[in-house]
Amino acid sequence: MQGYDIVGDIHGREWELRALLHKLDYRKDDGVWHHPRRKALFLGDFIDRNPARGVLGIVRPMVEAGTAVAIMGNHELNAIGFHQPHPEIPGEHLRPRIEKNLNQHELFRDEFAGDPDALESAIDWFKTLPLWLDLGNARVVHAAWHEPSLAELDRWTDPGNRLTEEGILNVHRKGSDAADAVEKVLKGIEIPLPNGHHFLDKDKNPRHKVRLSWWRNEDALPWKEAAVGPPAMRHQLPDTAVAMPASVGYPDEHPPVFFGHYWWTGRPMPLADNVACLDYSAGAGGKLVAYRWSGEQVLSEANFVAVNCTENA
């Protein structure tokens, strides 16, 4: 095998995924996409934002046939919790069925309406996805390679980094160390803004915390550089600097790390010599992006491959 083609968040973009695989020289044979010398590696978030059964119909057979590898995104974990009854609270689920969560899962639920066996099968497959992979000379995770959180999650995963049933329960215990760890690994690392400061998100909701560019190795950064988010968000942040937490930073000598999750925009390129985000807002009509990795330890802009997405799937 020559390497991995690492694909960012898909969010139901079936036709763009087909176009990207074709652009990467994968071909479909007996219902499964494959490459004669490479494997695809998917970074999670297959579902939500757009209808996703078609995407699962591509990715899952590839993983099961060994022509691809996949890890879990926060949307897959959310789906597991939403559909799994709480073993300790009769009538409840691990992810509470409050209005916000009902709205978030509505599209996925509607796709499987009247087909409970297929829904159960999809949720069972999500449970087989590892939270992260260390390939030796490369690493992949959905949102943040955060060593303390990975160490905590070691307690709740099997040798393949898949959550055990006890682990699934514990990462849904609000306020637990396991829940905090999975939040960081699958959603990113947040810190509060200084008192009196906030920004408005895309839905005009005030937010008092920001996600950090956890891969940065500086001791302190201006808030506008420390935060991960679109320019409109960063422009609302204080002009002062923030001390970066001691637990963040990704050393230059470590293997390349690939992740998704952050809804990047613009031209795909490395964030550092050994750091690449591959989520370029496909779910909202941006780009579906892959990195064609062949073992290099210094990443190159030339190895990004992208297809444009339509505004509406």
ZADREN-168331 format. One record per atom (N, C-alpha, C, O): x, z, y. Coordinates in steps of 0.001 Angstrom, whole numbers, plus 524288, in hexadecimal, padded with zeros to 5 digits. Layout:
ZADREN-168331
XZY;...
//
This chain:
ZADREN-168331
80340800007FB56;800008000080000;8036880000804E3;8074F802CC80523;801EF7FCE1808C0;805097FC6980D85;803A18005F811B1;806C48015E81533;7FEFD802A581166;7FD86806698156E;7F7AD80712815CD;7F4B28051781298;7F616809FC819E6;7F09980B2E81ADD;7EEBB8089381FDF;7F19E8082A823B3;7E9E0806D581FC4;7E7328051782477;7E3608096B825F0;7DF4D80A1182377;7E4BF80C5E82A00;7E1FF8113B82B50;7DDE180FF882F67;7DF1A80E018339E;7D8EF8112382E1B;7D47780F678312F;7D1DC8140F833D0;7D0D2818078314E;7D0CF8138D838E2;7CE52817B883BDF;7C87B8181C83AF0;7C6568157983788;7C5EE81B6C83DFF;7C06381CAC83D75;7BD0E817B683DA0;7BD978147F84129;7B99881725839BB;7B679812658392C;7B0F88131783B5D;7AEF080F8883DE1;7AE888178C83A78;7A95A818CB83C8F;7A56F8145D83BBF;7A2D0812A083F62;7A52181299836DC;7A10B80EE783575;7A1FA8093E836E8;79E6C8060D8365A;7A690807E0838B9;7A7A68028183A64;7A9147FF1E835AF;7AD9E7FDB7834EF;7A5257FDD58328C;7A6097FAFD82DB1;7A8857F5AA82E9A;7AC607F45682C0D;7A65E7F29A83233;7A8487ED47832D1;7ADAB7ED3583556;7B0E17E9D683420;7AEA77F0D8838C5;7B3E17F14583B00;7B7D17F309836E5;7BC527F159836F9;7B6207F67A8333F;7B99C7F80B82F01;7BAE27F35F82B90;7BF637F2A382A0D;7B6FC7F03A82A52;7B8077EB8782739;7BBE17E7F782A12;7BF807E5DE827B3;7BB107E74F82F2E;7BE907E3EB8323A;7C41D7E62183258;7C7E77E332831F4;7C4987EB51832E2;7C9BC7EDB483309;7CC847ED1F82DC8;7D1227EBCB82DA0;7C9BE7EE198297F;7CC267ED798245B;7CDE27E7D68237C;7D2137E6DD82155;7CAB27E43582523;7CC257DEB28249B;7D0FC7DD7F827DA;7D4767DAAB8261C;7D1357DFA582C90;7D5B87DECD82FF9;7DAB07E12B82DA5;7DF007DF4982EA1;7DA097E54982A93;7DE747E7D5827FE;7DFC07E546822BE;7E3117E73B81FDC;7DD2F7E0F48217D;7DE2A7DDE481CB6;7DC127E07E817CC;7DE1B7DF9681389;7D8077E3B881855;7D5407E5B4813BB;7D12A7E1AA81234;7CF0D7DEE181581;7D01A7E16980D23;7CC2B7DDCE80B27;7C8957E0BB80768;7CA217E49D80508;7C3CF7DED5806EA;7BFF57E1628039C;7BFBE7DEC77FE48;7BF2B7DA067FDDD;7C0347E1F47FA3B;7C0287DFFD7F4E1;7BD1A7E3D07F18A;7BE427E87B7F189;7B9347E1E57EEB0;7B5D17E53F7EB80;7B3887E9B67EEB0;7B30C7EE187ECC7;7B2217E8937F394;7AF817EC627F6DF;7B3057F0387F9AB;7B1187F3A67FC6F;7B83B7EFBB7F907;7BBDF7F3857FB50;7BFF37F0A67FE95;7C2527ECDE7FCCB;7C0BE7F27A80362;7C4E37F05D806AC;7CA267F26C804D0;7CAAB7F6FF8036F;7CE1C7EEED804CC;7D3477F095802FA;7D7707ED218056E;7D6607E8D880756;7DC367EF2780550;7E0D27EC408070D;7E4B57EC668028D;7E52D7F06F7FFFA;7E7807E82C80184;7EAFB7E82C7FCF3;7EF9F7EBE37FD64;7F1DC7ED6D7F96C;7F11B7ED5A80234;7F5E37F080802C8;7F5367F54480649;7F8FF7F8138073E;7F07E7F63F80839;7EFBE7FA8B80BE3;7EAC27FD8E80A8E;7E7887FBB780780;7EA278023380CDF;7E5548053480C72;7E33A80659811E4;7E62D806FA815A3;7DE108069A8123A;7DBA18088B816FD;7DB7C80E81816C1;7DB2A810D28128D;7DBBA810EC81B56;7DB4A8169E81BB8;7D7A4817C78204A;7D8DF816A3824CC;7D32881A0E81F0E;7CF0E81AEB822EE;7CF268208B824E1;7CFAD82435821CF;7CEA18213282A0E;7CF3C8264F82C8D;7CA208294682D47;7C9FA82D1583036;7C5ED8279E82AAD;7C10682A8582AF9;7BD77828A482F52;7BE96824CE831FF;7B90C82B8082FFC;7B4DE82A0B83395;7B2DD8249083269;7B32482102835A3;7B0D58240982DA4;7AE7A81F1F82BF2;7A8EA81E9982DF7;7A6F281A4282E99;7A65E8230882EFA;7A0B88232182FEF;79F8A824908359C;7A306825DB838A9;79A7082446836EC;79840825BF83BFD;799A3821B48402B;79D1A81E7383F70;796DD821FE84486;7973D81E50848EA;7949E81916847BA;791FD816DA84B14;7955981724842EA;793258122384138;791C0812A383B6E;793CD8161C838D0;78E4F80F4483956;78D0880F78833C2;791F480EFF8306B;7954180BA883174;792788124E82C6D;79782812C7829C8;79770811A3823EF;79B92811C38217C;792F58108A8219D;792F580F9F81BF7;7966180AFB81A8D;798F380B038167C;79670806FC81DDE;799C28027D81CCA;79F83803DE81CD3;7A282801DC819A4;7A11B8074982067;7A68C8090282095;7A7E880C1081BA6;7AC0280B328194C;7A47380FA681A14;7A5708129A8154D;7A5AA80EF481097;7A88A80FF480CDD;7A2A180AB9810C1;7A2B0806EB80C85;7A7B2803C780C34;7A8B78013C80840;7AAD8803ED81055;7B001801728103E;7B4398056680EE5;7B7718047D80B71;7B42E809D2811A8;7B87880D9C81135;7B86E8105F80BF0;7BC7A810C58095F;7B3E48124480A52;7B3BE815548057C;7B58F81235800BC;7B8C2814387FDC3;7B3B380D637FFD6;7B5BF80A687FB5F;7BB9F8097A7FBB2;7BE41809637F7AC;7BDC0808C880073;7C36680813800F4;7C64E80CF77FF33;7CA2C80C9F7FC5C;7C46E81186800E6;7C6F78166B7FF61;7C68D817357F97F;7CA61818AA7F6F9;7C1FC816457F752;7C12B817237F1BB;7C43A813447EE6C;7C5A68147A7E9FE;7C54480E947F087;7C85880AAF7EDB3;7CE3380B487EE94;7D150808A27EC0D;7CFBD80ECC7F232;7D54480FA87F33B;7D7AF80BCA7F702;7DC7780B967F780;7D472808AC7F9B9;7D6998050E7FD9D;7D6B78077F8030C;7D8808050E806C8;7D4C980C608037C;7D4CF80F3080870;7D4F78150880761;7D3E2816D68030E;7D656817E980B6E;7D63081D9C80B89;7D31181F168105E;7D31D81C398143B;7D0578238781037;7CD5282533814BE;7CDAE82B1381558;7CE3182DEF81184;7CD6682CDC81A43;7CD0E8326E81B5A;7C7E58338981E27;7C51782FEE81FA6;7C6B38388181ED7;7C1C383A2882117;7C21A83A618270A;7C60D83BFF82941;7BDD1838B282995;7BD298397E82F27;7B93B83DC883031;7B69C83F9782C96;7B8C883F6E83508;7B5178439783644;7AF73841F98353C;7AC2F8454D8340F;7AE3F83CEE835A7;7A8D883B48834AA;7A77283BAB82EDE;7A2F083CBA82D90;7AB2B83AD682B6E;7AA1F83B95825D8;7A95E841628249C;7A5E4842CC8219A;7AC9E844BB826EE;7ABE984A5C82619;7A6A784C2082842;7A3F184F3A825C7;7A52F84A3082CD8;7A01584B8D82F04;79BAE849FD82B59;797ED84CEA82AAE;79C1E84569828FB;798038439482569;797AE8470B82098;793698484081EBD;79C36848A681E8F;79C3484C3781A16;799428513181B77;795CA852DC81895;79AA68539181FE4;79827858788216B;7925F857DC82288;78F4785B548214D;790E285375824DB;78B6F8529782644;787FF852218216D;78380853D482173;78A1E84FD481D4B;786EF84EC5818A2;7879E852D081457;784D5852998106D;78B398567D814EF;78C2585A48810B8;7894185F5C811D5;78A47861DB815D0;785AE860F280E6D;782F3865E880F2D;786C886A7780F72;78AC586A8B80CC2;7857786E3E812C1;788CB872DD81355;787E48766C80E9C;78373877FB80D9C;78C0C877BF80BAA;78B4087AE1806ED;789C78808880807;7880C8834B8047E;78A6D8824A80CD8;78973887CE80E1F;784AA8889A81193;782E888D0681246;7828588456813C3;77E07884C481750;779CE880FF8156A;77A0787C5C816AA;7760B882D78127C;771F587F5B81063;76F4787C3A814B2;76DEB87E4E818D0;76E8E8772C813A4;76BE2873C581744;76F4A8718781B8B;76D7F86E3781E88;774328733F81BEE;777C48715481FF8;77BE786DC181D95;77C9686D9B818D3;77E9D86AE9820E9;782ED8678E81F44;787F486965821E3;787CB86C52825B3;78C70867A981FD2;791698695F82203;791EE867CC827BB;7940386AC682AE2;7900F8632A82913;78FE68616F82E90;78A498620583061;786DC85F3782E81;7894386599833FF;783D7866CE83571;780D9861FB8373A;7830285E92839D7;77BEE861BA835D1;778BA85D3A8373A;7760C85E1083C79;7714485DCD83CF1;7794985F1384065;7776885F8C845BC;776D485A1684814;778878563D845C0;7746A859C484CB5;77329854A784EEF;777FF8513D84FA1;777E384C9B84E57;77C408537D851AC;781048506785286;782F284E0284D70;784538496884D48;7830C8511D84948;7850284F248444E;7813684B55841CC;782D88478E83F4F;77C2384C4C8426E;77847848978406C;778F28434484302;778AD83F3C84067;779D1843428481B;77A8E83E4F84ADD;77F8B83B938491A;77F9F836D084871;783AE83E9584859;788A483C40846C5;78846839AC84170;78AB38359F8408A;7854B83BF283DEB;7850E839FE8388A;780708365F83791;77FB6834888332F;77D4E8355183B92;778838325483ACD;7799282CED8388A;776ED82B4C834DE;77D5C82A2783AA6;77E6E824D4838DC;78024824C98332E;77E488219283020;783A78284F831B8;7858B8289482C56;78114829F38289D;780A5827AE82466;77DC582DA882A2B;7795282F2D826E3;7759582A9C82635;773B18299B821E7;77484827D182A85;770D58237882A38;772C781F338268B;76FAA81CBA823D7;777E781E528266E;77A0A81A4482304;778F881B5F81D48;77877817C581A23;7789E8206981BF0;777E4821DE81679;77254823BA8155A;77144825D68112A;76ECE822F281910;769618248B81841;7672A821DC8136E;7679081D1A812DF;764E1824DD81006;762AB822B880B38;76696821AB806F2;7652D81F8F802DC;76B7D82316807C9;76F9282229803DE;772ED827138034D;77797826FA80477;7709282B5680188;7736D830528014E;7781F830337FDAE;77BEF832F97FEA3;777F782D137F98D;77C6F82CD07F602;7812A82A7B7F8C2;7858D82C577F81C;7803C826617FBD7;7848F823FA7FEB8;786B2827B6802D4;78B6C827E3803B2;7834782AB48055F;7850A82E8D8093A;78866832AE8069B;78C9D833F780887;78691834C08023F;7899A838C07FF70;78EDF836997FDB4;792D2839547FDED;78EED831B67FBFB;793CC82F4D7FA47;797A282EC77FED0;79C4F82FAE7FE2B;795A282D4E8036E;7990082CC780806;79B4F8320C80985;79FF98326A80AA2;798198362080990;79A0683B5380AF7;79E0983D2D806F5;7A20583F7580863;79D0383C3680200;7A0C983DB87FDED;7A5F883ADA7FEB1;7AA2383D137FDCA;7A5B3835EA8005C;7AA938330980145;7AD8183532805F4;7B24D83589805D9;7AAB6836AA80A10;7AD4D8390D80E94;7B07483DD580CE4;7B4B083ED280EF4;7AE65840C38092C;7B1188457E80762;7B63C8444E8049F;7B98F847BF80426;7B6ED83F86802CF;7BBD183E1E80021;7C02583CA1803F1;7C49683BC78024F;7BEEB83C4C80905;7C2C283A7980CD5;7C65E83EEF80E7C;7C47A8431B80FF2;7CB7C83E2880E4B;7CF17842398101B;7CECD842D781607;7CD5583F3B818D8;7D04084786817DA;7D04F8489081D79;7D523846418201B;7D4FF84509824C1;7D94A845A781D44;7DE148435481F57;7E15A8416F81ABF;7E073842F381646;7E53683E0D81BEB;7E8E683C3E817FC;7EE6183C4981A4C;7EF3A83A7A81EAC;7F20583E578175B;7F79183E02818AA;7FA0483A58814B0;7FAA283BB08101D;7FB66835AE81684;7FD83831AB8130F;803718320781284;805DE82EB681003;805C083605814D8;80B67836A5814B5;80DF38345E81985;8104F8372E81C9F;80D7B82F4A81A22;80FBF82CBB81EBC;80B9682B0C822AB;80CAE827FF82639;806D482D0982207;8029C82C58825D6;7FE6A83066824B4;7FDF68326082058;7FB5C83197828B9;7F728835698283E;7F23A8333782ABA;7F27B8304982E88;7EDB8834A982887;7E8C1832F382AC1;7E4F78378A82AE4;7E4C983ABA8274B;7E1F5837CF82F18;7DE0E83BE782FDA;7DA0C839BC833A0;7DB3E8362D836A2;7D55483BD083386;7D1588397C836E3;7D24583A9983CAD;7D1C38370E83FE4;7D3A283F8083E18;7D3FF840BE843AD;7D91C8435284547;7DB4C841DC8494D;7DB228472384249;7DFD3849ED84412;7E2FB84BE683F6F;7E0F084E8783BF7;7E7FC84A9483F73;7EBA284CB683B98;7ED9C851E983DCD;7F17A8521F840A7;7EAD68561083C63;7EBD385B4183E8F;7ED5E85ED483A11;7EA128608783701;7F26985FEF839BA;7F480862AF83528;7F1BE867DA833FA;7F07E868C282F6C;7F0B186B53837C9;7EDFC8702F83676;7E89486F4483414;7E6F98721E8308E;7E5CB86B54835FC;7E09A86A32833DC;7E0F7867DC82E62;7DDC68691682B01;7E4D58648382D82;7E58F8625A82840;7E6E6866AA82467;7E5228668D81FEE;7E9FC86A7382613;7EB5D86ED4822A6;7E6858720582152;7E5D68739B81CD5;7E32C872FA82521;7DE50875D282416;7DADA872C782048;7D88C8751081CBC;7DA7F86DAD82104;7D71B86A8281DAD;7D93E869E281830;7D651868938149A;7DE5586ACB81776;7E07F86ADF8122B;7DDA186EC280EB0;7DD4A86E00809F3;7DB93872E481104;7D8B8876DF80E0A;7D387874D680C03;7D166876E88083B;7D17D870C980E84;7CC2D86F0D80D6D;7CBF88697980B54;7C7CD8671680B2C;7D07586768809B9;7D0AC86215807B3;7D3608620F80264;7D629865B9800FE;7D27E85DD67FF78;7D51485D307FA73;7DA6185A907FB51;7DBBF859797FFCB;7DD68859827F735;7E28E857167F7FC;7E269851B67FA98;7E66984FE17FC88;7DDDF84F2D7FAAC;7DD5B84A287FD57;7DB5D84AA3802E4;7D9CE846BF8053F;7DB6684F6D8050A;7D9998508880A63;7D3C284F9880B2C;7D1FC84EA880F8B;7D0CA84FDA806E3;7CB1984F698072F;7C8B3854D98074C;7CA5E8584E80466;7C4CE8559D80AA0;7C23885AAD80AE8;7BFB385C0C805B1;7BD0A858D48034E;7C094860E2803F5;7BDBC862DA7FF75;7B8368644980132;7B71186455805DE;7B4CB865737FD75;7AF80867187FEE6;7AFA886C0F8022A;7ACB286C96805EB;7B31586FB1800C4;7B3B48746D803F1;7B5CF8730580958;7B4498755580D46;7B95786F2E80978;7BB7486D7580E74;7B74F86B13811EB;7B73B86C148169E;7B3D1867E380FAB;7AF9886588812BE;7AC47869CD8153F;7AAC886965819CD;7AB2386DE88123D;7A81A8723E8145E;7AB12874F4818C3;7A8CE8761E81CD7;7B013875F5817FD;7B3048790581BCA;7B41D8760C820DB;7B43C8786E82508;7B4E7870F182096;7B5CB86E1582580;7B0CD86D9C828AD;7B0FC86C1482D3B;7AC5686EE782659;7A76C86EF482945;7A5E48747282AFD;7A1A68752B82D23;7A9338784B82A1C;7A82987D9D82C08;7AA1387DF6831A9;7AEC387E6E832A1;7A68787DBD83545;7A7EE87DB783AC8;7AB4C8827683C20;7A9E7886E583AE3;7AFBD8817B83EAC;7B335885B584043;7B7568872883C4F;7BABC88A5E83D70;7B71C884D28379E;7BAFF8861F833A5;7C01488336834AA;7C02A87F518377B;7C4598852683255;7C96488278832D1;7C91587CFB83087;7CB738795783297;7C62887C6682C43;7C5A78773D829D2;7C2BA8737E82D65;7C43986EF282DDA;7BE8A8755A82FF5;7BB94872028338B;7BEE78707483835;7BEB186BF9839F3;7C1F68741683A3E;7C564872D883EA8;7C97A86ED283D14;7CAB586B4784016;7CB9386F608385B;7CFA086BBC83688;7CD7486646835C5;7CFE0862778376D;7C8F1865D38334E;7C6C48609883261;7C50E85E2383783;7C5398595D8380F;7C36A8614E83B48;7C21385F4684074;7C6D085CB8842FC;7C65E8588384546;7CB4D85F3584298;7D00985D04844E6;7D1C28580984210;7D3248542C84491;7D1AB8581F83CF1;7D3A1853B9839E1;7D00F84EF283A50;7D1F484A8783A79;7CAEC84FCA83A82;7C74084B7083A8D;7C50484A2783FF0;7C2C0845F9840A7;7C59F84DB6843C3;7C36A84CB4848F4;7C76284D3C84D59;7C65884B78851B3;7CBD384F9284C5E;7CFC88502385064;7D042855B885250;7CD3285920850DA;7D426856998559F;7D57585BCA8578E;7D38A85C4085D2F;7D5168593486092;7D02F8600D85E23;7CDF1860CF8634C;7D013865B9865E2;7D1468699186340;7D0898659386B09;7D1BA86A4686E0A;7CE3386A5B872D7;7CC958663E874BC;7CCFD86F13874D7;7C98886F6D87960;7CC4186DCC87E66;7D0F186EA487F12;7C94386B77881E3;7CB2486A4988718;7CB7A86F5388A4C;7C8FC87335888EF;7CE8186F4F88E83;7CEA9873F9891E0;7C93387562893DB;7C5C28720D89445;7C88287A5A8950D;7C37387C2C896FA;7C1A9878E189B9E;7C4AD877B989F2F;7BCA48776789B77;7BA658746189FBA;7BAE586E8D89F1D;7B8C886BA18A24C;7BDA686CBE89B16;7BE688672189A5D;7BB428652F895A9;7BAAC867E7891BD;7B94C8607B8962D;7B6AD85DE2891DF;7B6DD85806892EB;7B86D8564C89720;7B5408550488F05;7B47D84F6D88FD8;7AF4D84DE488D75;7AD30850B788A31;7AD3F8497188F11;7A85B8477B88CEA;7A98084363888CB;7AC6083FA9889C6;7A73D8441488426;7A80B8404188003;7A4A783B7B880FC;7A20183B1B884FC;7A4C2837CB87D40;7A200832D287E01;79C248339087E8B;7997883035880B7;79A128380287C8E;794828392787D05;7935583CCB8819A;78F0783EE788206;7973783D848850D;796B6840C5889BC;7962B846918887A;794348499688BA9;797EC8481D883D1;797F184DAD88277;79D04850208845B;7A12984DCB883A7;79CD9854CA886BF;7A1B08575C88869;7A4C585962883C0;7A29185BCF8803B;7A9CD85866883BA;7AD4185A2D87F8B;7B18885D99881E9;7B3D585C41885E9;7B28D861F687F6C;7B654865BC88178;7BB428661187E1F;7BEB98693A87F31;7BB8F862D387A17;7C0358627C876CC;7C1EA85CCD87672;7BEBC8593E87708;7C6EC85BF98757F;7C8F0856AF874AB;7CBF78568286F8B;7CE1985A6E86DC2;7CC18851D786D39;7CF5B851008689F;7D4DF84FAF86A66;7D5AE84CC586E22;7D8A5851EA8679D;7DE1A8514B86918;7E0A784CAB86668;7DF4284B3E86208;7E46784A5A86919;7E7E3846858669E;7EBE38499F86370;7F04B84A8686524;7EA3B84B3285ED4;7ED0784F0B85B9C;7F26084D14859CC;7F5A0850338581F;7F3528480A85A18;7F846845D48584A;7FC958464585C69;801258455C85B31;7FB3D847A58613A;7FF15847F986569;802A384CB28648B;800D2850DB862F5;807B384C0B86598;80B8A850228647F;80D408533E8694B;810A68569E868E1;80AF28522686DD7;80C5A8550187293;80A2A85A948727A;8062B85B9E87002;80CD285E188752C;80AEE8637D8759A;8063D863E287942;802DA867368787D;806018608587D39;801B686086880F2;800BC85AF0882C2;8044F857BA882F3;7FBD3859D888417;7FA46854A4885EF;7F60F8553F88A16;7F3328591C88A04;7F5998518C88DB0;7F0FF8517989112;7EC14850F188DC0;7EC1E84E4F889BA;7E7E48536C88F6B;7E30B8531888C7C;7E17B84D7588B65;7DF7F84C3D88730;7E26084A0D88F2A;7E0CA8449A88E94;7E3D1841D088A44;7E1EE83DEE88824;7E87A843B9888EF;7EB888417A884B2;7EAB98446887F95;7EB0B8421C87B5F;7E9AC8497D87FF6;7E8FA84CAB87B3E;7E3E884B6087870;7E3A084BBB873A7;7DFE6849E187B5E;7DABA848FE8791F;7DA5084398876B5;7DCA983FDB8789C;7D756843398728E;7D61C83E3887012;7D09B83CB2871B4;7CCEF83FBE8711E;7D01083808873BB;7CAE8836378754A;7CB5983196878E8;7CFA68301E87A79;7C6E982F4187A43;7C6F782A9A87DA1;7C8C682C018831E;7C8818308B884B0;7CA9E8281E8860B;7CC6B8292788B67;7C85782BE488EBF;7C9B682F46891E0;7C35882A8588E2C;7BF3C82CF989150;7BF13832D989075;7BDE4835CA89412;7C03E8349288BBA;7C06C83A2B88AA1;7C54D83C9988CFA;7C500840A988F89;7C9D283A2388C21;7CEB383C7788DE6;7CEF483CE1893D3;7D1748406B895E9;7CC5F839458968F;7CC5B8397489C46;7C98783E4689E59;7CA4A83FC18A2DB;7C647840BA89B20;7C3628455389CCC;7C66884A6589BEA;7C48984E9389D62;7CAFB84A1C89993;7CDDA84EC989811;7D141850CF89C82;7D27384DED8A02B;7D2D7855D189C32;7D611858188A057;7DB46855418A0E6;7DD1F852BA89D40;7DD98855B58A581;7E2B58535F8A67F;7E72D856E48A4B9;7EBBB855668A517;7E5EB85B7E8A2D5;7E9E985F338A125;7EBCD85DF089BA0;7E9C485A6989911;7EFB1860D8899D8;7F1E2860238949D;7EFBB86449890E7;7EDD58686089294;7F0118632888BE3;7EE6F866DB887DD;7F2EB8679588409;7F596863D3882A9;7F3C186C6E8824F;7F79386D8187E41;7F55B86BBA87908;7F10B86D4487790;7F83E8688A87646;7F668866A087136;7F6F986AF586D26;7FAF586DA686D13;7F30B86BB1869BE;7F37886FC0865B7;7F84086EF786240;7F9E186A8E8613E;7FA6C8733D86079;7FF2F872F085D4B;7FE4C870128582B;801FE86DF8855EB;7F96F86FF385645;7F86286D9A85121;7F7CB867B48515A;7F7418654084D40;7F7DF86549855FF;7F73885FA78564A;7FC7A85D058572C;8006B85F9785829;7FC72857E2856CC;8013C854D085730;8027285250851F2;801B0854B184DD6;8045684D8085221;805C284ABE84D4F;80B59848D484DFC;80C478450D850CF;80F1884B6784B69;814A884A4C84C5E;816218449784B5F;813F784203847F0;819D5842B984E72;81B9183D4D84E17;81DBD83BEC848C1;81D688376C84719;81FFC83FC684602;8227E83EAC84101;81EAC83EB583C6C;8203C83D9583804;819B283FFB83D5D;815E58401283922;8140D83A8A837D1;81488836FE83B07;811EE839CD83311;8100F834978318E;80BA1832CB8351D;809058360B83785;80ABD82DB28357D;8065882BD1838A2;8013082E4E836F6;8003A82F1983251;7FDEA82F8483AC5;7F8C1831B2839C0;7F4B382E1783C2D;7F54282C5C840A1;7F09182CFA83923;7EC5A8298883AC9;7E74082CA383AB9;7E64482FAF83722;7E40782BD483EB9;7DF0A82E9683F07;7DB2982B3984210;7DC97827368444B;7D63B82CEC8421D;7D21C82A28844EC;7CF7F82DB4848D7;7D21F8309784BA6;7CA5882D8584911;7C6F48316884B82;7C6528312E85169;7C230832B885353;7CA2782F5C85470;7CA3B8308F85A08;7C80182C5385D9F;7C85F82CDE86263;7C5BF8283485B8D;7C30F8245885EC5;7C6AC82221862FF;7C547821E086797;7CB458209286157;7CF0281E38864F4;7CCE481900866EE;7C971816B186481;7CEF18172B86B4D;7CD958120A86D5E;7D29D80F3686EE6;7D6DA8117986EC1;7D21780A3F8705D;7D6A38074B87219;7D976804A886D9F;7D735803BE86978;7DE658037386E7C;7E1868009986AAF;7E3CF8045B866A5;7E664808228681F;7E2EE8036E861A1;7E514806F085DA6;7EB0A806F985DC2;7ED8F802E185DD7;7ED3D80BB985DC2;7F2E980C5A85DBD;7F42C811E885C0B;7F0C88154F85C4B;7F900812E785A50;7FA6781838858C5;7FA2081BFB85D63;7FB1081A7A861DC;7F8D4820E285C40;7F8F5824FE86032;7FE5D82764860A0;7FFAD829C386498;8017A826C785C92;806FB8285885C68;8096B8252285809;806A98225685542;80E878258085766;811188226A85351;80ED78237284DF0;80EE78200184A94;80CD58283284D13;80AE4829AA847E5;8053E82B928480A;803A382E97844A9;80237829DB84BE7;7FCCB82BA884C8C;7F9538270184DF1;7FA91823FF8517B;7F4EE8266F84B1C;7F1458223484C4F;7EBAC8240584B79;7EA5E826228475B;7E85E8233084F67;7E2BA823D484EDB;7E06481E7484DDE;7E1CE81AA985076;7DCCD81E2284A1B;7DA828191C8489C;7D4B1818D4849B5;7D21981531847EC;7D28E81C9984C9D;7CD1B81C5384E38;7CCDD81A04853B0;7CE5581C8E85780;7CB068153C8540A;7CA708128F85908;7C4B98114485A19;7C36180CF685BC5;7C1608152F85911;7BBE18151285AC4;7B8B2810BD85838;7B55980E6385ABE;7B9B780FAC85339;7B69C80BB78507E;7B0D680D1885081;7AD86809A685105;7AF978122184FF1;7AA27813BC84FB5;7A70E8127F85494;7A243812258546A;7A9CD811D3858F4;7A730810CA85DF2;7A86A80B5F86004;7A7DE80A64864B0;7AA11807D685C98;7AB038027985E4A;7B0868015F86011;7B1777FD84862C7;7B439804B685E95;7B9B0803D385FF7;7BC6B8005085C05;7BAC07FBE885B11;7C0A580253859BC;7C39B7FF5A855DD;7C3E580271850C3;7C4578073A850CD;7C3A27FFAB84C6B;7C4E3801F48475A;7CA95800B084658;7CC1E7FC2184649;7CDC5804CD8458A;7D36E8043D845B0;7D5DA8061D8409B;7D420809F383E47;7D9E38035283EF0;7DD20804EE83A79;7E2D7804CA83C1D;7E4528021083FCA;7E5FB807C283958;7EBA780762839F4;7EDE3805A9834BA;7ECEA80829830BC;7F0DB8016E834B5;7F3467FF5382FF5;7F88D801FF82F40;7FC7F8005B83175;7F8868063582C15;7FD248098082B68;800018081182658;7FDAC807D182225;8051380724826DD;8083A805808225A;80CF08090A8218B;810F48075981F82;80C6F80DE982321;8108F811BD8223D;813E2812F1826F6;8172381679826BC;8132C8101682B4D;81675810FE82FE8;815688166D83228;811008185A8321D;81999818D583420;8192D81E078366C;8189781DCE83C5B;8171F821B583EC0;819AE8196C83EB9;818A3818898443E;814488147D84494;814F281004842F1;80FDC81616846B1;80B43812BB846B3;80BB180E8384ADF;80E4D80F3684EDA;8091580A1E849E4;809838059684D53;8041C803B784EFF;800858037284BCE;8038E80273853EC;7FEAB80040855DE;7FD407FB3885303;7F8A47F9F485279;801367F8568512C;8003F7F35D84E8B;7FD4B7F40584969;7FB127F03C84771;7FD377F8B584737;7FABD7F98B84224;7F50B7FB4384281;7F28A7FC2683E7F;7F2F47FBBD84748;7ED627FCC5847E9;7EA5E7F7B084734;7EBF17F3908491B;7E6067F81484470;7E2907F39A8438E;7DD147F55184513;7DB577F97C8436A;7DA567F23A8482B;7D53E7F3E484A1E;7D15F7EF6B84A15;7D2D57EAD984A68;7CC5D7F0D1849AE;7C81D7ED1E84A9F;7C4737EF9C84E9F;7C39A7F45784E94;7C2527EC6485208;7BEA57EE55855F8;7B95E7EF408537F;7B7BE7EC6384FFE;7B6AA7F3508555E;7B1737F49C8537F;7AD617F2E585778;7AE6C7F2C485C2A;7A8C87F19785595;7A4767F06085912;7A2567F57185B3D;7A3377F99B85900;79F8D7F52185F91;79D747F9D686207;7999A7FC9585E76;7996E8016285E42;796887F98A85BAA;792B77FBBD85804;7938A7F948852A1;793CE7F48385215;793ED7FCA484EB2;794DA7FAA184964;790057F7BD84778;78FFB7F5BF84318;
//
